[in-house]
């Protein structure tokens, strides 16, 4: 009997995961951070669902994207509830980011869409969508996109994603500029594009998740290099405060801090359910004070870690 497609897909992913687990991880000192217990103060009777994305705005308020009844929720830095966006048209939450003007961008992975909201929750624009996927060369449609990141001039880069294998660049107004990438394991090729971030020089870091590496490009898509042996990148964020990239290693349930040469400076976490541990560390964000926020799929929460 032929194996169902979904089981074949899971088997391939499991083999990739086991291969990555078999690679020894380099030793690194623990980051000097402490967890803030029960950080998010949700209203009575509320819970997150699977928590997929977290972002910090210019005021250090925190935006959480999850697959529960309240998909987009805003908190202040102390975890006090500020507001929610009730958006039933979102099929499945994934990444979330805040642009330089303070607008909120949410990536609907199963709706094949990127949604732009103003800070009060008014929908301003939709890229892709109508639940219609596009192929790897489409300008208007995605196929299970995962995340996005912004350049200093407002241009943005969409990680696209689970089915396509590319990064797509747009102007701040949402006009298509270019895309790069295709399925594979070679330089400039991807196997599950899961997140993207930019550093202060405008270099683009791509979480090539199932290939267990980060690839680096210039803003036009020219390949510059790659980092391997650092774990499996599920989430990426750049911190201008310390000129470092933080990586959510979801396979090994840890956060990794790297300098811009790809050298590991410190690690945080480990597998578990208790505060300070992770179960599918998915995406992350760093605020202006150096606090780290980590969204977890299986623990249905966001944890905050503060510098010691």
C-alpha positions as CSV (number, residue, x, y, z in Angstrom):
1,X,0.0,0.0,0.0
2,X,1.3,3.4,-0.9
3,X,2.2,5.7,2.0
4,X,-0.1,8.8,2.2
5,X,1.5,12.1,1.1
6,X,1.2,13.6,4.6
7,X,3.0,10.7,6.2
8,X,5.7,10.7,3.5
9,X,6.2,14.5,4.3
10,X,6.4,13.8,8.0
11,X,8.8,11.0,7.5
12,X,11.1,13.1,5.4
13,X,11.0,15.9,8.0
14,X,11.6,13.4,10.8
15,X,14.7,12.1,9.1
16,X,16.0,15.6,8.6
17,X,15.4,16.4,12.3
18,X,17.2,13.2,13.4
19,X,20.1,14.1,11.1
20,X,20.3,17.6,12.7
21,X,20.1,16.1,16.2
22,X,23.0,13.9,15.4
23,X,25.2,16.9,14.7
24,X,27.2,17.9,17.8
25,X,26.4,21.4,18.9
26,X,29.3,23.6,19.9
27,X,29.6,24.5,23.5
28,X,28.7,28.1,24.5
29,X,28.2,30.0,27.8
30,X,24.7,30.5,29.1
31,X,23.3,34.0,28.5
32,X,23.0,36.1,31.7
33,X,19.2,36.3,31.5
34,X,16.4,35.6,34.0
35,X,12.9,34.6,33.0
36,X,10.1,36.9,34.1
37,X,7.5,34.4,35.4
38,X,3.9,34.7,34.2
39,X,4.8,37.7,32.1
40,X,1.7,38.1,29.9
41,X,-1.3,39.2,31.9
42,X,-4.3,38.1,29.8
43,X,-7.8,39.1,30.7
44,X,-9.8,36.7,32.9
45,X,-10.8,33.6,31.0
46,X,-8.4,34.2,28.1
47,X,-5.6,31.9,26.9
48,X,-3.3,31.9,24.0
49,X,-3.4,29.1,21.4
50,X,-0.3,27.8,19.7
51,X,1.9,30.9,19.9
52,X,3.7,31.4,16.7
53,X,4.9,35.0,16.5
54,X,6.1,37.9,18.7
55,X,7.2,41.4,17.8
56,X,8.3,44.6,19.6
57,X,7.3,48.1,18.5
58,X,9.2,51.3,18.8
59,X,7.7,51.9,22.3
60,X,8.8,48.5,23.4
61,X,5.2,47.3,23.5
62,X,4.9,43.6,22.6
63,X,2.6,42.1,19.9
64,X,1.8,38.4,20.2
65,X,0.3,36.3,17.3
66,X,-1.3,33.0,18.2
67,X,-3.8,30.4,17.0
68,X,-6.3,30.9,19.8
69,X,-9.6,32.9,20.1
70,X,-7.6,36.2,20.3
71,X,-5.0,36.0,17.6
72,X,-3.3,39.4,17.8
73,X,-2.8,40.8,21.3
74,X,-0.8,43.8,22.4
75,X,1.0,44.1,25.8
76,X,3.2,46.7,27.4
77,X,6.7,45.7,28.4
78,X,5.6,44.6,31.8
79,X,3.0,42.2,30.4
80,X,-0.1,44.4,31.0
81,X,-2.8,43.8,28.4
82,X,-3.4,46.8,26.1
83,X,-5.7,45.6,23.2
84,X,-6.6,42.8,20.8
85,X,-7.3,42.6,17.1
86,X,-10.2,40.2,16.6
87,X,-9.6,38.9,13.1
88,X,-11.7,35.7,12.4
89,X,-10.6,35.7,8.7
90,X,-7.0,34.6,9.7
91,X,-6.7,30.9,8.9
92,X,-3.5,30.1,10.7
93,X,-1.2,32.5,12.6
94,X,2.6,32.5,11.9
95,X,5.0,35.5,11.9
96,X,4.3,39.1,13.0
97,X,6.4,42.2,12.7
98,X,6.1,46.0,13.2
99,X,7.2,48.3,10.4
100,X,9.2,51.6,10.9
101,X,6.0,53.6,10.9
102,X,4.4,51.4,13.6
103,X,2.0,49.4,11.4
104,X,1.5,45.7,12.4
105,X,2.1,43.0,9.7
106,X,0.7,39.5,10.3
107,X,1.6,36.4,8.2
108,X,-1.3,34.0,7.7
109,X,0.5,30.8,6.7
110,X,-2.5,28.7,5.6
111,X,-4.3,31.7,4.1
112,X,-1.2,32.4,1.9
113,X,-1.5,36.1,2.9
114,X,0.4,39.0,4.6
115,X,-1.9,41.4,6.4
116,X,-1.1,45.0,7.2
117,X,-2.9,46.8,10.1
118,X,-2.5,50.2,11.7
119,X,-1.9,50.2,15.4
120,X,-5.6,50.5,16.2
121,X,-6.4,47.3,14.2
122,X,-7.7,48.8,11.0
123,X,-6.8,46.5,8.0
124,X,-4.8,48.6,5.5
125,X,-3.5,46.1,2.9
126,X,-3.5,42.4,2.0
127,X,-0.7,40.8,0.0
128,X,-1.5,37.4,-1.6
129,X,-4.6,36.0,0.1
130,X,-8.0,34.8,-1.1
131,X,-6.6,31.4,0.2
132,X,-5.1,30.9,-3.3
133,X,-1.4,29.8,-3.3
134,X,1.1,30.9,-5.9
135,X,4.1,29.1,-7.3
136,X,7.8,30.0,-6.8
137,X,7.8,32.6,-9.5
138,X,4.5,34.4,-8.6
139,X,4.5,38.1,-7.9
140,X,1.1,38.4,-6.3
141,X,0.6,35.2,-4.4
142,X,2.5,33.2,-1.8
143,X,2.4,29.5,-0.9
144,X,2.5,29.2,2.9
145,X,4.5,32.2,3.8
146,X,6.1,32.4,7.2
147,X,7.5,35.8,8.2
148,X,8.8,39.1,7.0
149,X,11.3,41.8,7.9
150,X,11.8,45.5,7.0
151,X,14.7,47.5,5.7
152,X,15.5,51.0,6.9
153,X,13.7,52.6,4.0
154,X,10.5,50.5,4.5
155,X,11.1,47.9,1.8
156,X,10.2,44.5,3.2
157,X,11.2,40.9,2.6
158,X,8.7,38.0,2.9
159,X,9.9,34.5,3.7
160,X,7.9,32.2,1.4
161,X,8.0,29.6,3.0
162,X,6.7,26.0,3.6
163,X,5.8,25.2,0.0
164,X,7.7,27.8,-2.0
165,X,11.4,28.2,-1.4
166,X,12.2,31.9,-1.8
167,X,12.5,35.4,-0.4
168,X,10.3,38.1,-2.0
169,X,11.2,41.8,-1.8
170,X,8.6,44.6,-2.0
171,X,8.6,48.4,-1.7
172,X,7.1,49.9,1.4
173,X,3.9,50.4,-0.6
174,X,3.7,46.7,-1.4
175,X,4.9,46.8,-5.0
176,X,6.9,43.7,-6.1
177,X,10.6,44.2,-6.7
178,X,12.2,40.8,-7.0
179,X,12.5,37.4,-5.5
180,X,15.3,34.8,-5.1
181,X,15.7,31.2,-4.1
182,X,14.5,27.7,-5.2
183,X,14.3,24.3,-3.6
184,X,17.6,22.6,-2.8
185,X,20.6,22.4,-0.6
186,X,23.1,24.5,-2.6
187,X,24.1,28.1,-1.9
188,X,21.1,30.4,-2.5
189,X,18.7,27.4,-2.4
190,X,16.3,26.7,0.5
191,X,14.4,24.0,2.3
192,X,11.7,25.6,4.4
193,X,12.3,29.4,4.5
194,X,11.0,30.0,8.1
195,X,12.1,33.6,9.0
196,X,14.2,36.6,7.8
197,X,15.8,39.6,9.5
198,X,18.1,42.5,8.4
199,X,21.1,43.9,10.2
200,X,22.1,47.6,10.3
201,X,24.0,47.3,7.0
202,X,21.0,46.0,5.2
203,X,22.2,42.4,4.9
204,X,19.4,39.8,4.8
205,X,19.6,36.8,7.0
206,X,17.4,33.9,6.1
207,X,16.4,30.9,8.3
208,X,16.8,28.0,6.0
209,X,15.2,25.8,8.6
210,X,15.2,22.2,7.2
211,X,18.7,22.7,5.9
212,X,19.8,23.7,9.4
213,X,21.6,26.9,8.4
214,X,21.3,30.6,8.1
215,X,22.1,32.1,4.6
216,X,23.1,35.7,4.2
217,X,22.4,37.9,1.2
218,X,22.6,41.6,0.2
219,X,19.4,43.5,-0.3
220,X,19.3,42.5,-4.0
221,X,19.5,38.8,-3.3
222,X,23.3,38.3,-3.9
223,X,24.6,35.4,-1.9
224,X,27.2,36.4,0.7
225,X,27.7,33.4,2.9
226,X,26.1,31.0,5.4
227,X,26.3,29.8,9.0
228,X,26.1,26.1,9.8
229,X,26.6,24.1,13.0
230,X,24.5,26.5,15.0
231,X,21.4,24.5,15.4
232,X,18.2,24.6,13.4
233,X,16.9,28.2,12.8
234,X,13.2,28.6,13.2
235,X,13.2,32.3,14.2
236,X,15.7,35.1,13.7
237,X,15.9,38.7,14.9
238,X,18.6,41.3,14.8
239,X,19.3,43.5,17.9
240,X,20.9,46.9,17.0
241,X,21.6,47.3,20.8
242,X,24.4,44.7,20.7
243,X,24.8,44.3,16.9
244,X,23.9,40.6,17.2
245,X,21.5,38.1,15.7
246,X,19.3,36.0,18.0
247,X,18.1,32.6,16.7
248,X,15.3,30.4,17.9
249,X,16.6,26.9,17.6
250,X,13.3,25.1,17.7
251,X,14.8,21.6,17.2
252,X,17.0,21.9,20.2
253,X,14.6,24.2,22.2
254,X,17.1,27.0,22.9
255,X,17.9,30.6,21.9
256,X,21.3,31.3,20.4
257,X,23.0,34.6,20.3
258,X,25.5,35.1,17.4
259,X,27.8,37.8,16.3
260,X,27.7,38.9,12.6
261,X,30.5,36.4,11.8
262,X,28.2,33.5,12.9
263,X,30.1,32.8,16.1
264,X,27.9,31.7,19.1
265,X,28.2,34.1,22.0
266,X,25.7,32.4,24.3
267,X,22.7,30.2,24.6
268,X,19.4,30.2,26.6
269,X,16.9,27.6,27.6
270,X,16.5,23.9,26.9
271,X,13.6,21.5,26.4
272,X,10.8,21.5,29.0
273,X,7.6,22.9,30.3
274,X,8.8,24.9,33.3
275,X,9.6,28.7,33.1
276,X,12.8,29.2,31.3
277,X,12.5,26.1,29.2
278,X,11.0,25.7,25.7
279,X,8.9,23.4,23.7
280,X,9.1,24.3,20.0
281,X,10.7,27.8,20.4
282,X,9.3,29.3,17.2
283,X,9.9,33.0,16.7
284,X,11.5,35.7,18.9
285,X,12.0,39.4,19.4
286,X,14.4,41.7,21.4
287,X,13.5,45.1,22.8
288,X,15.6,48.2,23.3
289,X,16.6,47.2,26.8
290,X,17.9,43.8,25.6
291,X,14.9,41.7,26.9
292,X,14.2,38.6,24.8
293,X,10.6,37.4,24.0
294,X,10.2,33.9,22.8
295,X,7.0,32.5,21.2
296,X,6.4,28.7,21.7
297,X,4.2,26.5,19.7
298,X,3.7,23.6,22.1
299,X,3.7,25.5,25.4
300,X,1.1,28.1,24.1
301,X,3.0,31.0,25.6
302,X,5.4,33.9,25.2
303,X,8.2,34.0,27.7
304,X,10.2,37.2,28.6
305,X,13.9,37.0,29.6
306,X,15.6,40.1,31.1
307,X,19.3,40.8,31.4
308,X,20.7,39.8,34.7
